[in-house]
């Protein structure tokens, strides 16, 4: 039986030491090929101007920029420390002309309707205070024909997979946060219920041993 969900912080990752530790963790995930950039591209998000929600240190989006052509990225994060870190990492990638990072300060995103060709977010769904509102905002800022990709951990992963992730998490200081993130994550059926009555109802929602993924395309002709 799956344990009830335990909410995690909705303030993002903040504080110099915690941000530095998370950056080391994400770099390691990138170097192992365990971030989801290629899955985003395989889903069809490979052109235009994309929004990355909750970009953290920025590696998923920066790798996306590196693997695509004539693309641009805007990151939106609730943590000012993470926004600053992502900006520094963009300089390391030499992609500052194609990437910019914006601080999220409220429920409504600071963008006009139909601003982006695509949107993606990885590993942040379990932190959203109001998922239905966030779904609506992501849909609002997408252009007609734009694609949305959401992925996260799943709470009902097997004990073997959970142990594998825990043992592989480096630096070790990140392990406690990994456990709380798993405990705050959703199951596939819960995500399907969350989307009910929202623009994302009927989206393609799938699960694998590690996590879950939602992919949707906004109706209309791309501009």
TORPA-4810 file (N, C-alpha, C, O; in nm, 3 decimals):
<nodes>
NODE_1_0.084_-0.120_0.000_0.000_0.000_0.000_0.088_0.125_0.000_0.183_0.134_0.077_X
NODE_2_0.054_0.221_-0.086_0.131_0.344_-0.094_0.100_0.436_0.023_-0.016_0.458_0.055_X
NODE_3_0.204_0.488_0.085_0.185_0.578_0.199_0.125_0.710_0.152_0.147_0.751_0.038_X
NODE_4_0.050_0.779_0.239_-0.007_0.908_0.203_0.103_1.008_0.168_0.216_1.000_0.218_X
NODE_5_0.069_1.102_0.083_0.163_1.205_0.042_0.194_1.298_0.158_0.104_1.336_0.234_X
NODE_6_0.322_1.336_0.173_0.367_1.431_0.274_0.420_1.555_0.202_0.521_1.546_0.132_X
NODE_7_0.355_1.668_0.217_0.393_1.788_0.143_0.534_1.832_0.178_0.580_1.821_0.292_X
NODE_8_0.602_1.883_0.075_0.736_1.938_0.093_0.728_2.090_0.087_0.620_2.144_0.065_X
NODE_9_0.840_2.158_0.105_0.843_2.304_0.100_0.792_2.357_-0.033_0.810_2.293_-0.137_X
NODE_10_0.729_2.473_-0.030_0.691_2.540_-0.153_0.775_2.666_-0.173_0.739_2.754_-0.252_X
NODE_11_0.887_2.674_-0.102_0.975_2.791_-0.109_1.096_2.768_-0.198_1.180_2.857_-0.212_X
NODE_12_1.106_2.650_-0.259_1.221_2.621_-0.342_1.345_2.597_-0.257_1.338_2.594_-0.134_X
NODE_13_1.457_2.581_-0.323_1.584_2.557_-0.255_1.657_2.689_-0.241_1.689_2.753_-0.341_X
NODE_14_1.683_2.729_-0.117_1.745_2.858_-0.091_1.854_2.841_0.014_1.857_2.744_0.089_X
NODE_15_1.943_2.939_0.018_2.055_2.935_0.111_2.180_2.887_0.040_2.176_2.787_-0.032_X
NODE_16_2.291_2.956_0.060_2.413_2.930_-0.016_2.459_2.785_-0.006_2.492_2.723_-0.108_X
NODE_17_2.462_2.728_0.116_2.514_2.593_0.133_2.424_2.491_0.066_2.473_2.401_-0.003_X
NODE_18_2.292_2.503_0.084_2.199_2.407_0.025_2.199_2.417_-0.127_2.194_2.315_-0.196_X
NODE_19_2.206_2.538_-0.179_2.210_2.557_-0.324_2.336_2.497_-0.382_2.331_2.432_-0.487_X
NODE_20_2.450_2.517_-0.316_2.576_2.460_-0.364_2.570_2.307_-0.363_2.617_2.243_-0.456_X
NODE_21_2.513_2.250_-0.257_2.501_2.105_-0.248_2.412_2.050_-0.359_2.445_1.949_-0.421_X
NODE_22_2.300_2.117_-0.384_2.208_2.073_-0.489_2.272_2.087_-0.627_2.248_2.004_-0.715_X
NODE_23_2.351_2.191_-0.646_2.421_2.209_-0.772_2.516_2.092_-0.798_2.522_2.042_-0.910_X
NODE_24_2.590_2.049_-0.697_2.680_1.935_-0.711_2.601_1.808_-0.745_2.645_1.727_-0.827_X
NODE_25_2.487_1.792_-0.682_2.401_1.676_-0.710_2.354_1.677_-0.854_2.361_1.575_-0.923_X
NODE_26_2.306_1.792_-0.901_2.255_1.801_-1.037_2.364_1.787_-1.141_2.342_1.729_-1.248_X
NODE_27_2.482_1.838_-1.112_2.596_1.819_-1.203_2.626_1.669_-1.218_2.650_1.620_-1.328_X
NODE_28_2.623_1.599_-1.106_2.647_1.456_-1.111_2.541_1.384_-1.192_2.572_1.294_-1.268_X
NODE_29_2.415_1.425_-1.175_2.306_1.365_-1.253_2.327_1.391_-1.402_2.307_1.302_-1.485_X
NODE_30_2.367_1.513_-1.435_2.395_1.546_-1.575_2.507_1.460_-1.630_2.496_1.404_-1.740_X
NODE_31_2.614_1.449_-1.555_2.731_1.375_-1.603_2.703_1.226_-1.620_2.766_1.159_-1.701_X
NODE_32_2.607_1.173_-1.542_2.567_1.033_-1.556_2.464_1.012_-1.666_2.430_0.899_-1.700_X
NODE_33_2.413_1.122_-1.722_2.309_1.111_-1.824_2.173_1.085_-1.766_2.086_1.028_-1.833_X
NODE_34_2.152_1.126_-1.640_2.026_1.097_-1.570_1.929_1.214_-1.568_1.825_1.205_-1.503_X
NODE_35_1.960_1.323_-1.637_1.861_1.430_-1.648_1.781_1.408_-1.776_1.821_1.328_-1.860_X
NODE_36_1.669_1.476_-1.792_1.568_1.436_-1.890_1.566_1.519_-2.017_1.464_1.526_-2.085_X
NODE_37_1.677_1.582_-2.050_1.680_1.666_-2.169_1.644_1.589_-2.295_1.564_1.636_-2.376_X
NODE_38_1.701_1.471_-2.312_1.675_1.395_-2.434_1.529_1.351_-2.442_1.473_1.344_-2.552_X
NODE_39_1.467_1.321_-2.329_1.325_1.284_-2.330_1.239_1.402_-2.373_1.139_1.385_-2.442_X
NODE_40_1.279_1.522_-2.331_1.206_1.644_-2.372_1.214_1.662_-2.522_1.114_1.692_-2.587_X
NODE_41_1.333_1.644_-2.578_1.351_1.659_-2.722_1.277_1.550_-2.797_1.214_1.577_-2.899_X
NODE_42_1.283_1.427_-2.748_1.213_1.316_-2.813_1.062_1.336_-2.812_0.991_1.285_-2.899_X
NODE_43_1.012_1.411_-2.712_0.869_1.440_-2.707_0.827_1.539_-2.814_0.708_1.556_-2.840_X
NODE_44_0.924_1.607_-2.876_0.894_1.702_-2.982_0.926_1.846_-2.948_0.904_1.935_-3.030_X
NODE_45_0.979_1.870_-2.830_1.018_2.005_-2.790_1.162_2.025_-2.833_1.256_1.992_-2.760_X
NODE_46_1.180_2.080_-2.953_1.314_2.092_-3.010_1.335_2.220_-3.088_1.429_2.230_-3.167_X
NODE_47_1.250_2.320_-3.067_1.263_2.444_-3.144_1.198_2.558_-3.067_1.124_2.537_-2.971_X
NODE_48_1.226_2.679_-3.112_1.158_2.797_-3.060_1.205_2.843_-2.924_1.317_2.815_-2.881_X
NODE_49_1.117_2.914_-2.857_1.143_2.973_-2.725_1.066_2.892_-2.621_0.943_2.887_-2.625_X
NODE_50_1.138_2.830_-2.530_1.076_2.743_-2.429_1.083_2.807_-2.291_1.176_2.881_-2.260_X
NODE_51_0.984_2.776_-2.211_0.982_2.812_-2.069_1.019_2.689_-1.988_0.961_2.581_-2.008_X
NODE_52_1.115_2.704_-1.896_1.145_2.597_-1.802_1.102_2.643_-1.664_1.155_2.740_-1.610_X
NODE_53_1.006_2.573_-1.607_0.954_2.609_-1.475_1.032_2.534_-1.368_1.047_2.412_-1.375_X
NODE_54_1.081_2.607_-1.267_1.158_2.546_-1.160_1.289_2.490_-1.210_1.320_2.373_-1.187_X
NODE_55_1.367_2.573_-1.278_1.486_2.523_-1.346_1.600_2.486_-1.252_1.693_2.417_-1.292_X
NODE_56_1.595_2.532_-1.126_1.703_2.500_-1.034_1.836_2.550_-1.088_1.844_2.663_-1.134_X
NODE_57_1.942_2.466_-1.085_2.072_2.510_-1.136_2.075_2.531_-1.287_2.166_2.594_-1.340_X
NODE_58_1.973_2.478_-1.356_1.959_2.507_-1.499_2.010_2.405_-1.595_2.004_2.428_-1.716_X
NODE_59_2.062_2.291_-1.548_2.129_2.198_-1.639_2.037_2.136_-1.743_2.079_2.116_-1.857_X
NODE_60_1.913_2.105_-1.707_1.821_2.044_-1.804_1.800_2.139_-1.922_1.812_2.099_-2.037_X
NODE_61_1.770_2.264_-1.892_1.746_2.362_-1.999_1.872_2.398_-2.075_1.867_2.417_-2.197_X
NODE_62_1.984_2.408_-2.006_2.109_2.443_-2.075_2.153_2.330_-2.168_2.204_2.357_-2.277_X
NODE_63_2.134_2.207_-2.127_2.162_2.094_-2.216_2.066_2.095_-2.334_2.104_2.060_-2.446_X
NODE_64_1.940_2.135_-2.310_1.843_2.147_-2.419_1.889_2.250_-2.521_1.882_2.226_-2.642_X
NODE_65_1.937_2.364_-2.473_1.988_2.466_-2.565_2.109_2.413_-2.643_2.122_2.439_-2.763_X
NODE_66_2.195_2.341_-2.576_2.316_2.289_-2.640_2.283_2.188_-2.750_2.355_2.179_-2.850_X
NODE_67_2.174_2.112_-2.732_2.140_2.006_-2.825_2.041_2.049_-2.933_2.007_1.970_-3.021_X
NODE_68_1.995_2.174_-2.928_1.901_2.225_-3.027_1.962_2.348_-3.096_2.067_2.397_-3.055_X
NODE_69_1.895_2.396_-3.199_1.950_2.506_-3.279_1.851_2.621_-3.286_1.730_2.601_-3.298_X
NODE_70_1.904_2.742_-3.279_1.822_2.863_-3.289_1.709_2.864_-3.187_1.598_2.911_-3.215_X
NODE_71_1.738_2.812_-3.068_1.639_2.807_-2.962_1.674_2.906_-2.851_1.788_2.951_-2.839_X
NODE_72_1.573_2.939_-2.773_1.593_3.028_-2.658_1.518_2.970_-2.538_1.421_2.896_-2.554_X
NODE_73_1.564_3.006_-2.420_1.507_2.951_-2.298_1.486_3.061_-2.196_1.572_3.148_-2.176_X
NODE_74_1.370_3.057_-2.130_1.345_3.140_-2.013_1.317_3.049_-1.895_1.227_2.965_-1.901_X
NODE_75_1.394_3.063_-1.789_1.371_2.986_-1.667_1.293_3.069_-1.567_1.313_3.190_-1.555_X
NODE_76_1.204_3.003_-1.495_1.122_3.069_-1.394_1.130_2.989_-1.266_1.091_2.872_-1.263_X
NODE_77_1.181_3.050_-1.159_1.201_2.977_-1.034_1.163_3.065_-0.916_1.177_3.187_-0.921_X
NODE_78_1.113_3.001_-0.811_1.071_3.075_-0.691_1.189_3.113_-0.603_1.176_3.199_-0.516_X
NODE_79_1.305_3.050_-0.625_1.422_3.075_-0.542_1.517_3.174_-0.609_1.569_3.145_-0.717_X
NODE_80_1.542_3.289_-0.548_1.638_3.384_-0.607_1.779_3.326_-0.612_1.856_3.359_-0.703_X
NODE_81_1.813_3.242_-0.516_1.946_3.180_-0.517_1.963_3.088_-0.637_2.069_3.085_-0.699_X
NODE_82_1.857_3.012_-0.670_1.864_2.923_-0.785_1.866_3.002_-0.916_1.936_2.964_-1.010_X
NODE_83_1.791_3.110_-0.923_1.793_3.192_-1.044_1.932_3.248_-1.069_1.980_3.251_-1.182_X
NODE_84_1.997_3.293_-0.962_2.133_3.345_-0.975_2.230_3.236_-1.016_2.317_3.258_-1.100_X
NODE_85_2.216_3.117_-0.957_2.304_3.005_-0.989_2.287_2.964_-1.135_2.386_2.939_-1.204_X
NODE_86_2.163_2.956_-1.182_2.139_2.919_-1.321_2.204_3.020_-1.416_2.257_2.982_-1.520_X
NODE_87_2.200_3.147_-1.380_2.265_3.248_-1.461_2.416_3.227_-1.469_2.476_3.244_-1.574_X
NODE_88_2.475_3.189_-1.356_2.620_3.161_-1.356_2.651_3.038_-1.440_2.751_3.035_-1.512_X
NODE_89_2.566_2.937_-1.431_2.590_2.817_-1.510_2.572_2.844_-1.659_2.640_2.783_-1.741_X
NODE_90_2.481_2.934_-1.694_2.464_2.971_-1.835_2.593_3.035_-1.889_2.629_3.014_-2.004_X
NODE_91_2.660_3.113_-1.805_2.788_3.171_-1.846_2.891_3.061_-1.870_2.969_3.068_-1.965_X
NODE_92_2.892_2.961_-1.783_2.985_2.849_-1.800_2.959_2.776_-1.932_3.053_2.733_-1.998_X
NODE_93_2.833_2.763_-1.968_2.795_2.699_-2.094_2.814_2.793_-2.214_2.803_2.750_-2.329_X
NODE_94_2.841_2.921_-2.188_2.850_3.023_-2.292_2.718_3.035_-2.369_2.716_3.043_-2.492_X
NODE_95_2.610_3.037_-2.293_2.476_3.043_-2.352_2.394_3.160_-2.298_2.271_3.157_-2.303_X
NODE_96_2.461_3.261_-2.247_2.388_3.372_-2.184_2.302_3.449_-2.284_2.204_3.512_-2.244_X
NODE_97_2.337_3.444_-2.412_2.257_3.516_-2.511_2.127_3.441_-2.545_2.035_3.499_-2.603_X
NODE_98_2.121_3.314_-2.508_2.003_3.234_-2.539_1.923_3.195_-2.416_1.816_3.135_-2.428_X
NODE_99_1.973_3.227_-2.297_1.904_3.188_-2.173_1.891_3.308_-2.081_1.984_3.386_-2.064_X
NODE_100_1.773_3.321_-2.020_1.756_3.420_-1.913_1.667_3.361_-1.806_1.588_3.270_-1.832_X
NODE_101_1.680_3.412_-1.686_1.613_3.354_-1.570_1.536_3.462_-1.495_1.587_3.570_-1.466_X
NODE_102_1.410_3.427_-1.464_1.316_3.521_-1.404_1.270_3.465_-1.271_1.252_3.344_-1.256_X
NODE_103_1.250_3.553_-1.174_1.205_3.512_-1.041_1.053_3.507_-1.039_0.986_3.602_-1.079_X
NODE_104_0.999_3.396_-0.992_0.854_3.383_-0.977_0.815_3.436_-0.839_0.866_3.389_-0.737_X
NODE_105_0.727_3.532_-0.836_0.690_3.597_-0.710_0.543_3.582_-0.673_0.501_3.633_-0.569_X
NODE_106_0.464_3.514_-0.754_0.322_3.499_-0.724_0.262_3.384_-0.801_0.331_3.312_-0.872_X
NODE_107_0.131_3.368_-0.787_0.062_3.259_-0.855_0.061_3.278_-1.006_0.068_3.182_-1.082_X
NODE_108_0.051_3.404_-1.050_0.045_3.432_-1.193_0.186_3.450_-1.248_0.268_3.522_-1.190_X
NODE_109_0.214_3.384_-1.360_0.345_3.396_-1.422_0.361_3.537_-1.482_0.263_3.594_-1.530_X
NODE_110_0.481_3.593_-1.480_0.502_3.729_-1.530_0.522_3.735_-1.682_0.616_3.798_-1.730_X
NODE_111_0.433_3.669_-1.756_0.444_3.663_-1.901_0.306_3.685_-1.963_0.204_3.656_-1.901_X
NODE_112_0.306_3.737_-2.085_0.181_3.756_-2.158_0.127_3.621_-2.206_0.200_3.522_-2.211_X
NODE_113_0.000_3.619_-2.240_-0.058_3.500_-2.300_0.020_3.461_-2.426_0.071_3.547_-2.498_X
NODE_114_0.027_3.331_-2.450_0.087_3.278_-2.574_0.228_3.333_-2.598_0.259_3.381_-2.707_X
NODE_115_0.312_3.326_-2.495_0.448_3.378_-2.504_0.550_3.274_-2.550_0.657_3.311_-2.601_X
NODE_116_0.519_3.144_-2.533_0.621_3.041_-2.553_0.576_2.933_-2.650_0.458_2.898_-2.658_X
NODE_117_0.675_2.881_-2.724_0.649_2.772_-2.816_0.636_2.638_-2.744_0.575_2.545_-2.796_X
NODE_118_0.694_2.630_-2.625_0.690_2.506_-2.547_0.719_2.540_-2.402_0.767_2.649_-2.370_X
NODE_119_0.689_2.443_-2.314_0.721_2.458_-2.172_0.755_2.321_-2.117_0.696_2.220_-2.156_X
NODE_120_0.850_2.319_-2.026_0.884_2.192_-1.961_0.928_2.216_-1.817_0.976_2.324_-1.782_X
NODE_121_0.911_2.114_-1.737_0.952_2.119_-1.598_0.982_1.978_-1.551_0.907_1.886_-1.581_X
NODE_122_1.091_1.961_-1.480_1.133_1.830_-1.431_1.163_1.839_-1.282_1.242_1.923_-1.239_X
NODE_123_1.101_1.752_-1.205_1.133_1.743_-1.063_1.079_1.853_-0.974_1.125_1.868_-0.861_X
NODE_124_0.983_1.931_-1.023_0.930_2.039_-0.940_0.783_2.022_-0.905_0.734_2.089_-0.814_X
NODE_125_0.711_1.935_-0.975_0.566_1.920_-0.955_0.530_1.898_-0.808_0.433_1.955_-0.760_X
NODE_126_0.607_1.817_-0.738_0.573_1.783_-0.600_0.584_1.902_-0.505_0.536_1.895_-0.392_X
NODE_127_0.648_2.012_-0.550_0.663_2.131_-0.466_0.553_2.234_-0.489_0.543_2.329_-0.412_X
NODE_128_0.472_2.217_-0.592_0.375_2.321_-0.628_0.266_2.330_-0.522_0.204_2.230_-0.485_X
NODE_129_0.243_2.450_-0.474_0.141_2.470_-0.371_0.001_2.454_-0.428_-0.089_2.402_-0.362_X
NODE_130_-0.018_2.500_-0.551_-0.150_2.494_-0.616_-0.132_2.439_-0.757_-0.127_2.516_-0.853_X
NODE_131_-0.122_2.305_-0.773_-0.094_2.248_-0.905_-0.195_2.288_-1.012_-0.156_2.314_-1.126_X
NODE_132_-0.323_2.295_-0.978_-0.423_2.327_-1.080_-0.401_2.468_-1.135_-0.416_2.492_-1.255_X
NODE_133_-0.366_2.562_-1.047_-0.337_2.697_-1.093_-0.212_2.698_-1.181_-0.207_2.768_-1.283_X
NODE_134_-0.112_2.620_-1.142_0.011_2.615_-1.221_-0.015_2.553_-1.357_0.039_2.600_-1.458_X
NODE_135_-0.097_2.449_-1.362_-0.135_2.393_-1.492_-0.198_2.502_-1.580_-0.163_2.515_-1.698_X
NODE_136_-0.289_2.578_-1.523_-0.358_2.682_-1.599_-0.261_2.789_-1.649_-0.274_2.837_-1.762_X
NODE_137_-0.165_2.825_-1.566_-0.067_2.926_-1.607_0.025_2.874_-1.716_0.056_2.947_-1.810_X
NODE_138_0.069_2.751_-1.704_0.151_2.692_-1.810_0.075_2.691_-1.942_0.130_2.723_-2.047_X
NODE_139_-0.053_2.655_-1.936_-0.137_2.650_-2.056_-0.157_2.789_-2.113_-0.156_2.808_-2.235_X
NODE_140_-0.176_2.887_-2.024_-0.200_3.024_-2.069_-0.083_3.081_-2.148_-0.103_3.147_-2.249_X
NODE_141_0.040_3.055_-2.102_0.156_3.118_-2.166_0.204_3.040_-2.289_0.294_3.087_-2.360_X
NODE_142_0.146_2.921_-2.314_0.181_2.846_-2.434_0.110_2.904_-2.558_-0.006_2.944_-2.550_X
NODE_143_0.180_2.906_-2.669_0.118_2.942_-2.795_0.030_2.827_-2.844_0.053_2.712_-2.804_X
NODE_144_-0.069_2.852_-2.928_-0.142_2.742_-2.989_-0.045_2.648_-3.061_0.045_2.693_-3.131_X
NODE_145_-0.064_2.520_-3.042_0.026_2.422_-3.100_0.148_2.394_-3.015_0.230_2.308_-3.048_X
NODE_146_0.162_2.469_-2.905_0.278_2.452_-2.818_0.268_2.325_-2.734_0.159_2.280_-2.700_X
NODE_147_0.384_2.269_-2.702_0.389_2.144_-2.626_0.429_2.168_-2.483_0.506_2.260_-2.452_X
NODE_148_0.377_2.084_-2.394_0.407_2.089_-2.251_0.459_1.953_-2.207_0.402_1.850_-2.242_X
NODE_149_0.569_1.954_-2.130_0.630_1.832_-2.077_0.650_1.851_-1.928_0.720_1.943_-1.886_X
NODE_150_0.588_1.765_-1.847_0.603_1.768_-1.702_0.650_1.630_-1.656_0.590_1.529_-1.692_X
NODE_151_0.756_1.625_-1.579_0.800_1.498_-1.523_0.841_1.516_-1.377_0.880_1.626_-1.336_X
NODE_152_0.833_1.410_-1.302_0.870_1.414_-1.161_0.892_1.271_-1.112_0.866_1.175_-1.185_X
NODE_153_0.940_1.259_-0.991_0.948_1.129_-0.925_0.807_1.076_-0.900_0.710_1.150_-0.912_X
NODE_154_0.797_0.948_-0.864_0.668_0.892_-0.824_0.682_0.834_-0.683_0.781_0.768_-0.651_X
NODE_155_0.582_0.859_-0.602_0.587_0.816_-0.462_0.578_0.666_-0.446_0.629_0.609_-0.349_X
NODE_156_0.512_0.599_-0.541_0.490_0.456_-0.531_0.597_0.374_-0.603_0.572_0.261_-0.644_X
NODE_157_0.716_0.431_-0.617_0.826_0.353_-0.674_0.859_0.237_-0.580_0.831_0.244_-0.461_X
NODE_158_0.919_0.132_-0.634_0.950_0.015_-0.553_1.059_0.046_-0.451_1.141_0.136_-0.475_X
NODE_159_1.063_-0.025_-0.339_1.171_-0.005_-0.242_1.309_-0.026_-0.303_1.404_0.040_-0.263_X
NODE_160_1.320_-0.117_-0.401_1.448_-0.139_-0.467_1.494_-0.013_-0.541_1.610_0.027_-0.529_X
NODE_161_1.403_0.048_-0.617_1.437_0.169_-0.692_1.470_0.283_-0.596_1.565_0.357_-0.618_X
NODE_162_1.392_0.295_-0.490_1.418_0.401_-0.392_1.557_0.384_-0.330_1.630_0.481_-0.313_X
NODE_163_1.592_0.260_-0.297_1.723_0.234_-0.242_1.834_0.262_-0.341_1.940_0.314_-0.305_X
NODE_164_1.810_0.228_-0.468_1.907_0.256_-0.573_1.933_0.406_-0.586_2.048_0.449_-0.596_X
NODE_165_1.825_0.485_-0.585_1.840_0.630_-0.594_1.912_0.686_-0.471_1.998_0.774_-0.483_X
NODE_166_1.877_0.634_-0.354_1.938_0.683_-0.230_2.088_0.655_-0.228_2.167_0.742_-0.191_X
NODE_167_2.126_0.535_-0.267_2.268_0.500_-0.268_2.345_0.578_-0.374_2.463_0.609_-0.356_X
NODE_168_2.278_0.610_-0.484_2.345_0.682_-0.592_2.348_0.832_-0.575_2.415_0.901_-0.652_X
NODE_169_2.277_0.884_-0.476_2.271_1.028_-0.455_2.402_1.079_-0.397_2.448_1.032_-0.293_X
NODE_170_2.462_1.175_-0.464_2.589_1.232_-0.421_2.587_1.382_-0.448_2.546_1.426_-0.556_X
NODE_171_2.633_1.463_-0.348_2.689_1.426_-0.218_2.584_1.368_-0.124_2.463_1.385_-0.144_X
NODE_172_2.630_1.300_-0.022_2.539_1.230_0.068_2.444_1.324_0.141_2.337_1.283_0.185_X
NODE_173_2.482_1.452_0.153_2.395_1.549_0.222_2.262_1.567_0.150_2.166_1.617_0.209_X
NODE_174_2.256_1.527_0.023_2.133_1.546_-0.054_2.032_1.435_-0.029_1.916_1.448_-0.069_X
NODE_175_2.072_1.326_0.036_1.986_1.210_0.048_1.858_1.237_0.127_1.751_1.188_0.090_X
NODE_176_1.868_1.315_0.233_1.748_1.347_0.312_1.646_1.422_0.226_1.526_1.395_0.235_X
NODE_177_1.694_1.515_0.144_1.604_1.589_0.055_1.543_1.501_-0.051_1.428_1.522_-0.091_X
NODE_178_1.619_1.402_-0.098_1.565_1.308_-0.196_1.448_1.231_-0.137_1.346_1.212_-0.204_X
NODE_179_1.462_1.186_-0.014_1.355_1.110_0.051_1.230_1.195_0.068_1.119_1.149_0.041_X
NODE_180_1.247_1.321_0.112_1.129_1.407_0.130_1.063_1.437_-0.005_0.941_1.452_-0.012_X
NODE_181_1.143_1.448_-0.110_1.086_1.471_-0.243_1.004_1.352_-0.289_0.895_1.368_-0.344_X
NODE_182_1.056_1.231_-0.268_0.981_1.111_-0.304_0.850_1.104_-0.225_0.745_1.072_-0.280_X
NODE_183_0.857_1.134_-0.096_0.738_1.127_-0.010_0.633_1.232_-0.049_0.514_1.215_-0.020_X
NODE_184_0.678_1.340_-0.115_0.585_1.445_-0.157_0.535_1.426_-0.299_0.446_1.499_-0.344_X
NODE_185_0.592_1.329_-0.371_0.557_1.309_-0.511_0.420_1.245_-0.527_0.362_1.192_-0.432_X
NODE_186_0.369_1.251_-0.649_0.238_1.196_-0.681_0.251_1.059_-0.747_0.359_1.023_-0.796_X
NODE_187_0.144_0.985_-0.750_0.132_0.863_-0.829_0.059_0.898_-0.959_0.001_1.005_-0.970_X
NODE_188_0.063_0.809_-1.055_-0.001_0.836_-1.184_-0.150_0.866_-1.167_-0.200_0.963_-1.224_X
NODE_189_-0.219_0.786_-1.089_-0.363_0.808_-1.070_-0.390_0.942_-1.004_-0.489_1.009_-1.036_X
NODE_190_-0.303_0.983_-0.911_-0.321_1.113_-0.845_-0.300_1.228_-0.943_-0.372_1.328_-0.937_X
NODE_191_-0.202_1.214_-1.032_-0.180_1.319_-1.131_-0.298_1.326_-1.228_-0.339_1.435_-1.268_X
NODE_192_-0.352_1.212_-1.265_-0.470_1.212_-1.352_-0.586_1.284_-1.284_-0.660_1.359_-1.348_X
NODE_193_-0.602_1.262_-1.155_-0.708_1.330_-1.080_-0.681_1.480_-1.069_-0.774_1.560_-1.078_X
NODE_194_-0.555_1.518_-1.051_-0.519_1.659_-1.042_-0.554_1.735_-1.169_-0.593_1.852_-1.164_X
NODE_195_-0.540_1.669_-1.283_-0.567_1.737_-1.409_-0.715_1.744_-1.443_-0.755_1.817_-1.534_X
NODE_196_-0.795_1.668_-1.371_-0.939_1.665_-1.401_-0.999_1.805_-1.384_-0.981_1.869_-1.281_X
NODE_197_-1.070_1.850_-1.484_-1.132_1.982_-1.480_-1.037_2.095_-1.514_-1.075_2.212_-1.503_X
NODE_198_-0.915_2.063_-1.556_-0.818_2.164_-1.598_-0.794_2.150_-1.749_-0.840_2.053_-1.809_X
NODE_199_-0.723_2.246_-1.811_-0.693_2.231_-1.954_-0.611_2.107_-1.986_-0.604_2.066_-2.102_X
NODE_200_-0.549_2.046_-1.884_-0.464_1.929_-1.908_-0.539_1.797_-1.896_-0.479_1.691_-1.912_X
NODE_201_-0.669_1.803_-1.867_-0.745_1.679_-1.860_-0.737_1.606_-1.994_-0.758_1.667_-2.099_X
NODE_202_-0.707_1.479_-1.990_-0.693_1.401_-2.112_-0.552_1.399_-2.168_-0.528_1.340_-2.273_X
NODE_203_-0.457_1.463_-2.099_-0.319_1.459_-2.143_-0.265_1.317_-2.135_-0.321_1.231_-2.066_X
NODE_204_-0.156_1.293_-2.205_-0.091_1.162_-2.199_-0.006_1.156_-2.074_0.095_1.226_-2.063_X
NODE_205_-0.046_1.073_-1.979_0.025_1.058_-1.852_0.075_0.915_-1.842_-0.003_0.820_-1.852_X
NODE_206_0.205_0.900_-1.824_0.265_0.768_-1.818_0.357_0.759_-1.697_0.400_0.860_-1.642_X
NODE_207_0.385_0.635_-1.657_0.478_0.613_-1.547_0.584_0.513_-1.585_0.561_0.425_-1.669_X
NODE_208_0.701_0.525_-1.524_0.806_0.424_-1.538_0.854_0.391_-1.397_0.802_0.447_-1.301_X
NODE_209_0.950_0.302_-1.380_0.990_0.264_-1.244_1.036_0.380_-1.157_1.028_0.372_-1.035_X
NODE_210_1.086_0.488_-1.218_1.139_0.600_-1.141_1.042_0.716_-1.123_1.043_0.782_-1.019_X
NODE_211_0.958_0.741_-1.221_0.878_0.861_-1.214_0.757_0.858_-1.304_0.717_0.753_-1.353_X
NODE_212_0.701_0.977_-1.326_0.583_0.992_-1.411_0.604_1.110_-1.504_0.683_1.200_-1.476_X
NODE_213_0.532_1.108_-1.616_0.547_1.210_-1.719_0.411_1.247_-1.775_0.326_1.161_-1.798_X
NODE_214_0.391_1.376_-1.797_0.272_1.427_-1.864_0.317_1.502_-1.988_0.406_1.586_-1.981_X
NODE_215_0.255_1.472_-2.101_0.284_1.541_-2.227_0.152_1.586_-2.287_0.057_1.508_-2.297_X
NODE_216_0.146_1.712_-2.327_0.023_1.767_-2.384_0.059_1.867_-2.493_0.167_1.927_-2.491_X
NODE_217_-0.032_1.885_-2.587_-0.018_1.984_-2.692_-0.139_2.077_-2.690_-0.253_2.030_-2.690_X
NODE_218_-0.115_2.206_-2.687_-0.225_2.302_-2.684_-0.292_2.308_-2.820_-0.224_2.323_-2.922_X
NODE_219_-0.424_2.296_-2.825_-0.493_2.299_-2.954_-0.466_2.430_-3.028_-0.441_2.534_-2.968_X
NODE_220_-0.471_2.420_-3.160_-0.452_2.538_-3.244_-0.337_2.520_-3.340_-0.262_2.423_-3.332_X
NODE_221_-0.324_2.615_-3.429_-0.219_2.612_-3.529_-0.098_2.691_-3.479_-0.113_2.806_-3.437_X
NODE_222_0.021_2.631_-3.482_0.140_2.705_-3.439_0.158_2.832_-3.518_0.133_2.836_-3.638_X
NODE_223_0.204_2.937_-3.448_0.226_3.066_-3.516_0.370_3.083_-3.553_0.408_3.185_-3.610_X
</nodes>
